[in-house]
Amino acid sequence: MSLNIGYLFKPTHHEIHYVKKGASLDLRRKYERNFSTDIKDAATFECEEKAMQTIIDLVAKFRPSGDYVQTPVIVYSDTGTYKMFTCGQWSKPTFKVNSF
Protein backbone atom coordinates (compact mmCIF):
# COMPACT_ATOMS: atom_id res chain seq x y z
CA MET A 1 0.00 0.00 0.00
CA SER A 2 1.33 3.41 -1.00
CA LEU A 3 0.36 6.45 1.08
CA ASN A 4 0.85 10.20 0.79
CA ILE A 5 0.39 12.71 3.57
CA GLY A 6 -0.63 16.32 3.66
CA TYR A 7 -3.12 18.74 5.09
CA LEU A 8 -6.19 20.79 4.24
CA PHE A 9 -6.47 24.43 5.34
CA LYS A 10 -9.86 23.50 6.83
CA PRO A 11 -11.85 20.26 7.01
CA THR A 12 -14.31 21.82 4.54
CA HIS A 13 -11.59 22.47 1.93
CA HIS A 14 -10.65 19.90 -0.69
CA GLU A 15 -7.23 21.02 -1.92
CA ILE A 16 -4.55 18.87 -0.31
CA HIS A 17 -1.14 20.36 0.45
CA TYR A 18 1.14 17.33 0.21
CA VAL A 19 4.42 16.86 2.05
CA LYS A 20 7.02 16.84 -0.73
CA LYS A 21 9.66 14.23 -1.45
CA GLY A 22 12.83 15.30 0.34
CA ALA A 23 11.02 17.87 2.52
CA SER A 24 13.04 19.07 5.49
CA LEU A 25 9.85 19.49 7.56
CA ASP A 26 11.50 22.56 9.06
CA LEU A 27 8.61 25.02 9.04
CA ARG A 28 10.99 27.96 9.10
CA ARG A 29 11.66 27.17 5.44
CA LYS A 30 9.43 28.39 2.64
CA TYR A 31 6.19 26.58 1.90
CA GLU A 32 7.54 25.51 -1.52
CA ARG A 33 10.42 23.58 0.10
CA ASN A 34 8.10 21.35 2.11
CA PHE A 35 4.69 21.26 0.40
CA SER A 36 3.00 21.02 -2.99
CA THR A 37 -0.56 20.71 -4.23
CA ASP A 38 0.65 18.34 -6.97
CA ILE A 39 0.49 14.69 -5.88
CA LYS A 40 3.37 13.92 -8.27
CA ASP A 41 5.66 15.82 -5.86
CA ALA A 42 4.38 14.00 -2.76
CA ALA A 43 6.50 11.87 -0.47
CA THR A 44 5.42 8.24 -0.26
CA PHE A 45 4.97 6.17 2.89
CA GLU A 46 4.46 2.42 3.17
CA CYS A 47 3.60 2.26 6.89
CA GLU A 48 0.22 3.77 7.77
CA GLU A 49 1.09 4.31 11.44
CA LYS A 50 4.28 6.20 10.55
CA ALA A 51 2.40 8.31 8.00
CA MET A 52 -0.32 9.15 10.54
CA GLN A 53 2.13 10.13 13.25
CA THR A 54 4.33 12.15 10.89
CA ILE A 55 1.51 14.35 9.59
CA ILE A 56 -0.15 14.80 13.00
CA ASP A 57 3.18 15.87 14.52
CA LEU A 58 3.90 18.22 11.63
CA VAL A 59 0.51 19.95 11.64
CA ALA A 60 0.73 20.35 15.43
CA LYS A 61 3.70 22.67 14.80
CA PHE A 62 1.66 25.09 12.65
CA ARG A 63 0.80 28.45 14.16
CA PRO A 64 -2.91 29.27 14.30
CA SER A 65 -3.88 31.44 11.34
CA GLY A 66 -7.21 33.25 11.39
CA ASP A 67 -10.10 30.88 10.90
CA TYR A 68 -7.97 28.14 9.33
CA VAL A 69 -7.84 24.77 11.07
CA GLN A 70 -5.08 22.85 9.32
CA THR A 71 -6.35 19.29 9.03
CA PRO A 72 -3.99 16.30 8.55
CA VAL A 73 -4.85 13.86 5.75
CA ILE A 74 -3.59 10.52 4.48
CA VAL A 75 -4.09 9.70 0.81
CA TYR A 76 -4.48 6.11 -0.38
CA SER A 77 -2.90 6.19 -3.83
CA ASP A 78 -4.35 2.86 -4.91
CA THR A 79 -7.96 4.05 -4.44
CA GLY A 80 -7.63 7.82 -4.90
CA THR A 81 -9.32 8.41 -1.55
CA TYR A 82 -8.22 10.10 1.64
CA LYS A 83 -9.13 10.33 5.29
CA MET A 84 -8.69 13.28 7.60
CA PHE A 85 -7.86 13.73 11.27
CA THR A 86 -10.53 15.79 13.03
CA CYS A 87 -11.81 15.90 16.60
CA GLY A 88 -8.94 13.67 17.72
CA GLN A 89 -9.69 10.77 15.38
CA TRP A 90 -9.26 9.61 11.80
CA SER A 91 -12.27 9.45 9.50
CA LYS A 92 -12.79 6.55 7.13
CA PRO A 93 -11.05 6.93 3.72
CA THR A 94 -14.18 8.03 1.91
CA PHE A 95 -13.18 11.39 0.50
CA LYS A 96 -12.17 11.44 -3.19
CA VAL A 97 -8.91 13.16 -4.17
CA ASN A 98 -9.56 15.85 -6.80
CA SER A 99 -6.39 15.14 -8.80
CA PHE A 100 -7.30 11.50 -9.60
Jmol script that loads the backbone (N, CA, C; Angstrom):
load data "model"
ATOM      1  N   MET A   1       0.851  -1.180   0.000  1.00  0.00           N
ATOM      2  CA  MET A   1       0.000   0.000   0.000  1.00  0.00           C
ATOM      3  C   MET A   1       0.891   1.235   0.000  1.00  0.00           C
ATOM      4  N   SER A   2       0.577   2.165  -0.874  1.00  0.00           N
ATOM      5  CA  SER A   2       1.326   3.407  -1.001  1.00  0.00           C
ATOM      6  C   SER A   2       0.480   4.558  -0.462  1.00  0.00           C
ATOM      7  N   LEU A   3       1.072   5.351   0.427  1.00  0.00           N
ATOM      8  CA  LEU A   3       0.359   6.450   1.081  1.00  0.00           C
ATOM      9  C   LEU A   3       1.087   7.762   0.858  1.00  0.00           C
ATOM     10  N   ASN A   4       0.315   8.841   0.798  1.00  0.00           N
ATOM     11  CA  ASN A   4       0.853  10.195   0.785  1.00  0.00           C
ATOM     12  C   ASN A   4       0.222  10.932   1.953  1.00  0.00           C
ATOM     13  N   ILE A   5       0.936  11.924   2.467  1.00  0.00           N
ATOM     14  CA  ILE A   5       0.394  12.710   3.574  1.00  0.00           C
ATOM     15  C   ILE A   5       0.370  14.180   3.205  1.00  0.00           C
ATOM     16  N   GLY A   6      -0.520  14.896   3.870  1.00  0.00           N
ATOM     17  CA  GLY A   6      -0.635  16.325   3.658  1.00  0.00           C
ATOM     18  C   GLY A   6      -1.638  16.921   4.611  1.00  0.00           C
ATOM     19  N   TYR A   7      -2.128  18.095   4.248  1.00  0.00           N
ATOM     20  CA  TYR A   7      -3.125  18.740   5.094  1.00  0.00           C
ATOM     21  C   TYR A   7      -4.066  19.567   4.236  1.00  0.00           C
ATOM     22  N   LEU A   8      -5.212  19.870   4.813  1.00  0.00           N
ATOM     23  CA  LEU A   8      -6.190  20.792   4.241  1.00  0.00           C
ATOM     24  C   LEU A   8      -6.146  22.049   5.102  1.00  0.00           C
ATOM     25  N   PHE A   9      -6.427  23.217   4.521  1.00  0.00           N
ATOM     26  CA  PHE A   9      -6.468  24.427   5.337  1.00  0.00           C
ATOM     27  C   PHE A   9      -7.623  24.383   6.337  1.00  0.00           C
ATOM     28  N   LYS A  10      -8.696  23.708   5.962  1.00  0.00           N
ATOM     29  CA  LYS A  10      -9.864  23.502   6.833  1.00  0.00           C
ATOM     30  C   LYS A  10     -10.474  22.153   6.457  1.00  0.00           C
ATOM     31  N   PRO A  11     -11.196  21.528   7.366  1.00  0.00           N
ATOM     32  CA  PRO A  11     -11.850  20.259   7.012  1.00  0.00           C
ATOM     33  C   PRO A  11     -12.839  20.399   5.854  1.00  0.00           C
ATOM     34  N   THR A  12     -13.344  21.608   5.619  1.00  0.00           N
ATOM     35  CA  THR A  12     -14.308  21.815   4.539  1.00  0.00           C
ATOM     36  C   THR A  12     -13.640  22.087   3.194  1.00  0.00           C
ATOM     37  N   HIS A  13     -12.325  22.261   3.183  1.00  0.00           N
ATOM     38  CA  HIS A  13     -11.595  22.475   1.932  1.00  0.00           C
ATOM     39  C   HIS A  13     -11.273  21.127   1.293  1.00  0.00           C
ATOM     40  N   HIS A  14     -10.935  21.150   0.006  1.00  0.00           N
ATOM     41  CA  HIS A  14     -10.653  19.898  -0.693  1.00  0.00           C
ATOM     42  C   HIS A  14      -9.279  19.872  -1.356  1.00  0.00           C
ATOM     43  N   GLU A  15      -8.556  20.996  -1.324  1.00  0.00           N
ATOM     44  CA  GLU A  15      -7.226  21.018  -1.923  1.00  0.00           C
ATOM     45  C   GLU A  15      -6.197  20.552  -0.898  1.00  0.00           C
ATOM     46  N   ILE A  16      -5.534  19.444  -1.214  1.00  0.00           N
ATOM     47  CA  ILE A  16      -4.551  18.867  -0.307  1.00  0.00           C
ATOM     48  C   ILE A  16      -3.185  19.494  -0.577  1.00  0.00           C
ATOM     49  N   HIS A  17      -2.498  19.846   0.506  1.00  0.00           N
ATOM     50  CA  HIS A  17      -1.141  20.362   0.450  1.00  0.00           C
ATOM     51  C   HIS A  17      -0.242  19.213   0.910  1.00  0.00           C
ATOM     52  N   TYR A  18       0.355  18.527  -0.059  1.00  0.00           N
ATOM     53  CA  TYR A  18       1.144  17.326   0.209  1.00  0.00           C
ATOM     54  C   TYR A  18       2.525  17.658   0.751  1.00  0.00           C
ATOM     55  N   VAL A  19       3.025  16.784   1.633  1.00  0.00           N
ATOM     56  CA  VAL A  19       4.416  16.864   2.050  1.00  0.00           C
ATOM     57  C   VAL A  19       5.248  16.360   0.873  1.00  0.00           C
ATOM     58  N   LYS A  20       6.216  17.160   0.452  1.00  0.00           N
ATOM     59  CA  LYS A  20       7.018  16.843  -0.733  1.00  0.00           C
ATOM     60  C   LYS A  20       8.096  15.806  -0.447  1.00  0.00           C
ATOM     61  N   LYS A  21       8.500  15.117  -1.507  1.00  0.00           N
ATOM     62  CA  LYS A  21       9.665  14.233  -1.448  1.00  0.00           C
ATOM     63  C   LYS A  21      10.857  15.079  -1.027  1.00  0.00           C
ATOM     64  N   GLY A  22      11.637  14.593  -0.095  1.00  0.00           N
ATOM     65  CA  GLY A  22      12.829  15.301   0.337  1.00  0.00           C
ATOM     66  C   GLY A  22      12.579  16.527   1.196  1.00  0.00           C
ATOM     67  N   ALA A  23      11.349  16.710   1.677  1.00  0.00           N
ATOM     68  CA  ALA A  23      11.023  17.867   2.523  1.00  0.00           C
ATOM     69  C   ALA A  23      11.840  17.829   3.805  1.00  0.00           C
ATOM     70  N   SER A  24      12.263  18.992   4.246  1.00  0.00           N
ATOM     71  CA  SER A  24      13.044  19.070   5.491  1.00  0.00           C
ATOM     72  C   SER A  24      12.123  19.036   6.705  1.00  0.00           C
ATOM     73  N   LEU A  25      10.859  19.385   6.499  1.00  0.00           N
ATOM     74  CA  LEU A  25       9.853  19.489   7.563  1.00  0.00           C
ATOM     75  C   LEU A  25      10.227  20.539   8.606  1.00  0.00           C
ATOM     76  N   ASP A  26      11.144  21.410   8.236  1.00  0.00           N
ATOM     77  CA  ASP A  26      11.504  22.558   9.055  1.00  0.00           C
ATOM     78  C   ASP A  26      10.582  23.694   8.608  1.00  0.00           C
ATOM     79  N   LEU A  27       9.616  24.040   9.440  1.00  0.00           N
ATOM     80  CA  LEU A  27       8.606  25.018   9.043  1.00  0.00           C
ATOM     81  C   LEU A  27       9.135  26.439   8.941  1.00  0.00           C
ATOM     82  N   ARG A  28      10.393  26.643   9.294  1.00  0.00           N
ATOM     83  CA  ARG A  28      10.988  27.960   9.100  1.00  0.00           C
ATOM     84  C   ARG A  28      11.357  28.175   7.631  1.00  0.00           C
ATOM     85  N   ARG A  29      11.375  27.094   6.877  1.00  0.00           N
ATOM     86  CA  ARG A  29      11.658  27.167   5.438  1.00  0.00           C
ATOM     87  C   ARG A  29      10.400  27.565   4.692  1.00  0.00           C
ATOM     88  N   LYS A  30      10.570  27.983   3.453  1.00  0.00           N
ATOM     89  CA  LYS A  30       9.430  28.386   2.642  1.00  0.00           C
ATOM     90  C   LYS A  30       8.484  27.217   2.392  1.00  0.00           C
ATOM     91  N   TYR A  31       7.230  27.558   2.213  1.00  0.00           N
ATOM     92  CA  TYR A  31       6.185  26.577   1.903  1.00  0.00           C
ATOM     93  C   TYR A  31       6.637  25.667   0.757  1.00  0.00           C
ATOM     94  N   GLU A  32       7.177  26.250  -0.318  1.00  0.00           N
ATOM     95  CA  GLU A  32       7.537  25.514  -1.522  1.00  0.00           C
ATOM     96  C   GLU A  32       8.593  24.441  -1.274  1.00  0.00           C
ATOM     97  N   ARG A  33       9.370  24.574  -0.236  1.00  0.00           N
ATOM     98  CA  ARG A  33      10.415  23.584   0.096  1.00  0.00           C
ATOM     99  C   ARG A  33       9.798  22.324   0.694  1.00  0.00           C
ATOM    100  N   ASN A  34       8.696  22.472   1.391  1.00  0.00           N
ATOM    101  CA  ASN A  34       8.099  21.346   2.112  1.00  0.00           C
ATOM    102  C   ASN A  34       6.787  20.821   1.533  1.00  0.00           C
ATOM    103  N   PHE A  35       6.037  21.650   0.807  1.00  0.00           N
ATOM    104  CA  PHE A  35       4.687  21.265   0.401  1.00  0.00           C
ATOM    105  C   PHE A  35       4.415  21.556  -1.075  1.00  0.00           C
ATOM    106  N   SER A  36       3.451  20.820  -1.616  1.00  0.00           N
ATOM    107  CA  SER A  36       3.004  21.024  -2.989  1.00  0.00           C
ATOM    108  C   SER A  36       1.555  20.564  -3.100  1.00  0.00           C
ATOM    109  N   THR A  37       0.808  21.177  -3.981  1.00  0.00           N
ATOM    110  CA  THR A  37      -0.565  20.713  -4.227  1.00  0.00           C
ATOM    111  C   THR A  37      -0.605  19.671  -5.342  1.00  0.00           C
ATOM    112  N   ASP A  38       0.549  19.345  -5.906  1.00  0.00           N
ATOM    113  CA  ASP A  38       0.647  18.338  -6.966  1.00  0.00           C
ATOM    114  C   ASP A  38       1.061  16.999  -6.353  1.00  0.00           C
ATOM    115  N   ILE A  39       0.210  16.005  -6.481  1.00  0.00           N
ATOM    116  CA  ILE A  39       0.486  14.691  -5.880  1.00  0.00           C
ATOM    117  C   ILE A  39       1.749  14.058  -6.460  1.00  0.00           C
ATOM    118  N   LYS A  40       2.153  14.461  -7.659  1.00  0.00           N
ATOM    119  CA  LYS A  40       3.372  13.918  -8.267  1.00  0.00           C
ATOM    120  C   LYS A  40       4.616  14.293  -7.460  1.00  0.00           C
ATOM    121  N   ASP A  41       4.540  15.373  -6.689  1.00  0.00           N
ATOM    122  CA  ASP A  41       5.660  15.823  -5.862  1.00  0.00           C
ATOM    123  C   ASP A  41       5.648  15.207  -4.463  1.00  0.00           C
ATOM    124  N   ALA A  42       4.605  14.466  -4.133  1.00  0.00           N
ATOM    125  CA  ALA A  42       4.381  14.005  -2.756  1.00  0.00           C
ATOM    126  C   ALA A  42       5.312  12.872  -2.333  1.00  0.00           C
ATOM    127  N   ALA A  43       5.741  12.957  -1.084  1.00  0.00           N
ATOM    128  CA  ALA A  43       6.503  11.873  -0.469  1.00  0.00           C
ATOM    129  C   ALA A  43       5.589  10.668  -0.313  1.00  0.00           C
ATOM    130  N   THR A  44       6.187   9.483  -0.363  1.00  0.00           N
ATOM    131  CA  THR A  44       5.424   8.240  -0.256  1.00  0.00           C
ATOM    132  C   THR A  44       5.795   7.520   1.033  1.00  0.00           C
ATOM    133  N   PHE A  45       4.783   6.964   1.679  1.00  0.00           N
ATOM    134  CA  PHE A  45       4.971   6.169   2.888  1.00  0.00           C
ATOM    135  C   PHE A  45       4.392   4.782   2.640  1.00  0.00           C
ATOM    136  N   GLU A  46       4.978   3.787   3.265  1.00  0.00           N
ATOM    137  CA  GLU A  46       4.457   2.421   3.169  1.00  0.00           C
ATOM    138  C   GLU A  46       3.739   2.014   4.461  1.00  0.00           C
ATOM    139  N   CYS A  47       4.154   2.601   5.577  1.00  0.00           N
ATOM    140  CA  CYS A  47       3.595   2.265   6.889  1.00  0.00           C
ATOM    141  C   CYS A  47       2.545   3.306   7.281  1.00  0.00           C
ATOM    142  N   GLU A  48       1.311   2.858   7.442  1.00  0.00           N
ATOM    143  CA  GLU A  48       0.221   3.772   7.770  1.00  0.00           C
ATOM    144  C   GLU A  48       0.433   4.460   9.119  1.00  0.00           C
ATOM    145  N   GLU A  49       0.878   3.716  10.106  1.00  0.00           N
ATOM    146  CA  GLU A  49       1.086   4.306  11.440  1.00  0.00           C
ATOM    147  C   GLU A  49       2.138   5.416  11.391  1.00  0.00           C
ATOM    148  N   LYS A  50       3.232   5.180  10.670  1.00  0.00           N
ATOM    149  CA  LYS A  50       4.284   6.199  10.554  1.00  0.00           C
ATOM    150  C   LYS A  50       3.753   7.424   9.805  1.00  0.00           C
ATOM    151  N   ALA A  51       2.985   7.199   8.758  1.00  0.00           N
ATOM    152  CA  ALA A  51       2.397   8.306   8.001  1.00  0.00           C
ATOM    153  C   ALA A  51       1.473   9.122   8.893  1.00  0.00           C
ATOM    154  N   MET A  52       0.619   8.464   9.642  1.00  0.00           N
ATOM    155  CA  MET A  52      -0.321   9.148  10.537  1.00  0.00           C
ATOM    156  C   MET A  52       0.425  10.010  11.555  1.00  0.00           C
ATOM    157  N   GLN A  53       1.412   9.408  12.204  1.00  0.00           N
ATOM    158  CA  GLN A  53       2.133  10.129  13.250  1.00  0.00           C
ATOM    159  C   GLN A  53       2.928  11.293  12.675  1.00  0.00           C
ATOM    160  N   THR A  54       3.535  11.095  11.517  1.00  0.00           N
ATOM    161  CA  THR A  54       4.334  12.151  10.888  1.00  0.00           C
ATOM    162  C   THR A  54       3.485  13.376  10.578  1.00  0.00           C
ATOM    163  N   ILE A  55       2.326  13.192   9.974  1.00  0.00           N
ATOM    164  CA  ILE A  55       1.511  14.353   9.591  1.00  0.00           C
ATOM    165  C   ILE A  55       0.832  14.998  10.804  1.00  0.00           C
ATOM    166  N   ILE A  56       0.437  14.214  11.776  1.00  0.00           N
ATOM    167  CA  ILE A  56      -0.149  14.799  12.995  1.00  0.00           C
ATOM    168  C   ILE A  56       0.898  15.657  13.710  1.00  0.00           C
ATOM    169  N   ASP A  57       2.111  15.127  13.859  1.00  0.00           N
ATOM    170  CA  ASP A  57       3.181  15.868  14.523  1.00  0.00           C
ATOM    171  C   ASP A  57       3.528  17.142  13.757  1.00  0.00           C
ATOM    172  N   LEU A  58       3.557  17.054  12.440  1.00  0.00           N
ATOM    173  CA  LEU A  58       3.897  18.218  11.634  1.00  0.00           C
ATOM    174  C   LEU A  58       2.840  19.308  11.739  1.00  0.00           C
ATOM    175  N   VAL A  59       1.589  18.952  11.583  1.00  0.00           N
ATOM    176  CA  VAL A  59       0.509  19.948  11.639  1.00  0.00           C
ATOM    177  C   VAL A  59       0.403  20.566  13.035  1.00  0.00           C
ATOM    178  N   ALA A  60       0.752  19.815  14.059  1.00  0.00           N
ATOM    179  CA  ALA A  60       0.726  20.349  15.425  1.00  0.00           C
ATOM    180  C   ALA A  60       1.704  21.511  15.599  1.00  0.00           C
ATOM    181  N   LYS A  61       2.713  21.598  14.736  1.00  0.00           N
ATOM    182  CA  LYS A  61       3.702  22.674  14.804  1.00  0.00           C
ATOM    183  C   LYS A  61       3.216  23.969  14.146  1.00  0.00           C
ATOM    184  N   PHE A  62       2.150  23.903  13.351  1.00  0.00           N
ATOM    185  CA  PHE A  62       1.660  25.089  12.646  1.00  0.00           C
ATOM    186  C   PHE A  62       1.126  26.111  13.637  1.00  0.00           C
ATOM    187  N   ARG A  63       1.371  27.376  13.344  1.00  0.00           N
ATOM    188  CA  ARG A  63       0.802  28.451  14.164  1.00  0.00           C
ATOM    189  C   ARG A  63      -0.641  28.681  13.738  1.00  0.00           C
ATOM    190  N   PRO A  64      -1.532  28.952  14.675  1.00  0.00           N
ATOM    191  CA  PRO A  64      -2.913  29.272  14.298  1.00  0.00           C
ATOM    192  C   PRO A  64      -2.932  30.462  13.345  1.00  0.00           C
ATOM    193  N   SER A  65      -3.828  30.393  12.361  1.00  0.00           N
ATOM    194  CA  SER A  65      -3.878  31.436  11.345  1.00  0.00           C
ATOM    195  C   SER A  65      -5.326  31.775  11.024  1.00  0.00           C
ATOM    196  N   GLY A  66      -5.834  32.827  11.642  1.00  0.00           N
ATOM    197  CA  GLY A  66      -7.210  33.253  11.385  1.00  0.00           C
ATOM    198  C   GLY A  66      -8.205  32.149  11.656  1.00  0.00           C
ATOM    199  N   ASP A  67      -9.078  31.917  10.702  1.00  0.00           N
ATOM    200  CA  ASP A  67     -10.098  30.884  10.897  1.00  0.00           C
ATOM    201  C   ASP A  67      -9.702  29.549  10.271  1.00  0.00           C
ATOM    202  N   TYR A  68      -8.424  29.406   9.884  1.00  0.00           N
ATOM    203  CA  TYR A  68      -7.970  28.139   9.330  1.00  0.00           C
ATOM    204  C   TYR A  68      -7.721  27.121  10.438  1.00  0.00           C
ATOM    205  N   VAL A  69      -8.076  25.892  10.161  1.00  0.00           N
ATOM    206  CA  VAL A  69      -7.838  24.772  11.070  1.00  0.00           C
ATOM    207  C   VAL A  69      -7.137  23.702  10.235  1.00  0.00           C
ATOM    208  N   GLN A  70      -5.806  23.795  10.143  1.00  0.00           N
ATOM    209  CA  GLN A  70      -5.077  22.849   9.316  1.00  0.00           C
ATOM    210  C   GLN A  70      -5.408  21.428   9.748  1.00  0.00           C
ATOM    211  N   THR A  71      -5.793  20.616   8.772  1.00  0.00           N
ATOM    212  CA  THR A  71      -6.347  19.292   9.033  1.00  0.00           C
ATOM    213  C   THR A  71      -5.482  18.229   8.356  1.00  0.00           C
ATOM    214  N   PRO A  72      -4.822  17.351   9.129  1.00  0.00           N
ATOM    215  CA  PRO A  72      -3.994  16.304   8.545  1.00  0.00           C
ATOM    216  C   PRO A  72      -4.819  15.337   7.695  1.00  0.00           C
ATOM    217  N   VAL A  73      -4.213  14.870   6.595  1.00  0.00           N
ATOM    218  CA  VAL A  73      -4.854  13.864   5.747  1.00  0.00           C
ATOM    219  C   VAL A  73      -3.844  12.802   5.340  1.00  0.00           C
ATOM    220  N   ILE A  74      -4.362  11.612   5.076  1.00  0.00           N
ATOM    221  CA  ILE A  74      -3.594  10.517   4.485  1.00  0.00           C
ATOM    222  C   ILE A  74      -4.308  10.131   3.205  1.00  0.00           C
ATOM    223  N   VAL A  75      -3.544  10.047   2.116  1.00  0.00           N
ATOM    224  CA  VAL A  75      -4.094   9.700   0.808  1.00  0.00           C
ATOM    225  C   VAL A  75      -3.695   8.265   0.471  1.00  0.00           C
ATOM    226  N   TYR A  76      -4.687   7.491   0.061  1.00  0.00           N
ATOM    227  CA  TYR A  76      -4.479   6.112  -0.379  1.00  0.00           C
ATOM    228  C   TYR A  76      -4.370   6.133  -1.902  1.00  0.00           C
ATOM    229  N   SER A  77      -3.146   6.050  -2.396  1.00  0.00           N
ATOM    230  CA  SER A  77      -2.896   6.193  -3.834  1.00  0.00           C
ATOM    231  C   SER A  77      -3.603   5.129  -4.666  1.00  0.00           C
ATOM    232  N   ASP A  78      -3.739   3.935  -4.134  1.00  0.00           N
ATOM    233  CA  ASP A  78      -4.348   2.858  -4.913  1.00  0.00           C
ATOM    234  C   ASP A  78      -5.847   3.067  -5.149  1.00  0.00           C
ATOM    235  N   THR A  79      -6.519   3.832  -4.273  1.00  0.00           N
ATOM    236  CA  THR A  79      -7.963   4.053  -4.440  1.00  0.00           C
ATOM    237  C   THR A  79      -8.317   5.495  -4.783  1.00  0.00           C
ATOM    238  N   GLY A  80      -7.353   6.407  -4.633  1.00  0.00           N
ATOM    239  CA  GLY A  80      -7.628   7.820  -4.902  1.00  0.00           C
ATOM    240  C   GLY A  80      -8.526   8.448  -3.849  1.00  0.00           C
ATOM    241  N   THR A  81      -8.514   7.883  -2.641  1.00  0.00           N
ATOM    242  CA  THR A  81      -9.323   8.415  -1.545  1.00  0.00           C
ATOM    243  C   THR A  81      -8.400   8.882  -0.416  1.00  0.00           C
ATOM    244  N   TYR A  82      -8.981   9.674   0.478  1.00  0.00           N
ATOM    245  CA  TYR A  82      -8.217  10.097   1.644  1.00  0.00           C
ATOM    246  C   TYR A  82      -9.108  10.133   2.873  1.00  0.00           C
ATOM    247  N   LYS A  83      -8.431  10.125   4.016  1.00  0.00           N
ATOM    248  CA  LYS A  83      -9.135  10.327   5.285  1.00  0.00           C
ATOM    249  C   LYS A  83      -8.461  11.481   5.990  1.00  0.00           C
ATOM    250  N   MET A  84      -9.219  12.111   6.892  1.00  0.00           N
ATOM    251  CA  MET A  84      -8.686  13.275   7.604  1.00  0.00           C
ATOM    252  C   MET A  84      -8.782  13.072   9.115  1.00  0.00           C
ATOM    253  N   PHE A  85      -7.927  13.794   9.817  1.00  0.00           N
ATOM    254  CA  PHE A  85      -7.858  13.730  11.270  1.00  0.00           C
ATOM    255  C   PHE A  85      -8.579  14.945  11.840  1.00  0.00           C
ATOM    256  N   THR A  86      -9.761  14.717  12.399  1.00  0.00           N
ATOM    257  CA  THR A  86     -10.531  15.792  13.025  1.00  0.00           C
ATOM    258  C   THR A  86     -11.088  15.301  14.349  1.00  0.00           C
ATOM    259  N   CYS A  87     -11.244  16.219  15.278  1.00  0.00           N
ATOM    260  CA  CYS A  87     -11.809  15.904  16.599  1.00  0.00           C
ATOM    261  C   CYS A  87     -11.076  14.742  17.261  1.00  0.00           C
ATOM    262  N   GLY A  88      -9.757  14.675  17.056  1.00  0.00           N
ATOM    263  CA  GLY A  88      -8.942  13.666  17.717  1.00  0.00           C
ATOM    264  C   GLY A  88      -9.036  12.263  17.159  1.00  0.00           C
ATOM    265  N   GLN A  89      -9.615  12.112  15.967  1.00  0.00           N
ATOM    266  CA  GLN A  89      -9.691  10.769  15.379  1.00  0.00           C
ATOM    267  C   GLN A  89      -9.654  10.837  13.854  1.00  0.00           C
ATOM    268  N   TRP A  90      -9.308   9.720  13.256  1.00  0.00           N
ATOM    269  CA  TRP A  90      -9.261   9.611  11.801  1.00  0.00           C
ATOM    270  C   TRP A  90     -10.620   9.201  11.267  1.00  0.00           C
ATOM    271  N   SER A  91     -11.046   9.840  10.189  1.00  0.00           N
ATOM    272  CA  SER A  91     -12.271   9.452   9.499  1.00  0.00           C
ATOM    273  C   SER A  91     -11.988   8.189   8.678  1.00  0.00           C
ATOM    274  N   LYS A  92     -12.994   7.648   8.059  1.00  0.00           N
ATOM    275  CA  LYS A  92     -12.788   6.548   7.128  1.00  0.00           C
ATOM    276  C   LYS A  92     -12.309   7.160   5.809  1.00  0.00           C
ATOM    277  N   PRO A  93     -11.560   6.381   4.999  1.00  0.00           N
ATOM    278  CA  PRO A  93     -11.053   6.926   3.724  1.00  0.00           C
ATOM    279  C   PRO A  93     -12.151   6.983   2.661  1.00  0.00           C
ATOM    280  N   THR A  94     -13.041   7.938   2.814  1.00  0.00           N
ATOM    281  CA  THR A  94     -14.181   8.028   1.908  1.00  0.00           C
ATOM    282  C   THR A  94     -14.184   9.282   1.054  1.00  0.00           C
ATOM    283  N   PHE A  95     -13.233  10.176   1.269  1.00  0.00           N
ATOM    284  CA  PHE A  95     -13.181  11.392   0.496  1.00  0.00           C
ATOM    285  C   PHE A  95     -12.355  11.151  -0.777  1.00  0.00           C
ATOM    286  N   LYS A  96     -12.827  11.638  -1.886  1.00  0.00           N
ATOM    287  CA  LYS A  96     -12.169  11.436  -3.187  1.00  0.00           C
ATOM    288  C   LYS A  96     -11.150  12.557  -3.432  1.00  0.00           C
ATOM    289  N   VAL A  97      -9.959  12.189  -3.854  1.00  0.00           N
ATOM    290  CA  VAL A  97      -8.912  13.163  -4.169  1.00  0.00           C
ATOM    291  C   VAL A  97      -9.254  13.802  -5.507  1.00  0.00           C
ATOM    292  N   ASN A  98      -9.200  15.120  -5.578  1.00  0.00           N
ATOM    293  CA  ASN A  98      -9.559  15.850  -6.797  1.00  0.00           C
ATOM    294  C   ASN A  98      -8.641  15.562  -7.970  1.00  0.00           C
ATOM    295  N   SER A  99      -7.366  15.283  -7.714  1.00  0.00           N
ATOM    296  CA  SER A  99      -6.391  15.136  -8.797  1.00  0.00           C
ATOM    297  C   SER A  99      -6.388  13.752  -9.438  1.00  0.00           C
ATOM    298  N   PHE A 100      -7.265  12.862  -9.022  1.00  0.00           N
ATOM    299  CA  PHE A 100      -7.295  11.504  -9.595  1.00  0.00           C
ATOM    300  C   PHE A 100      -8.281  11.444 -10.736  1.00  0.00           C
TER     301      PHE A 100
END
end "model"
wireframe off; spacefill off
backbone 0.3
color backbone group
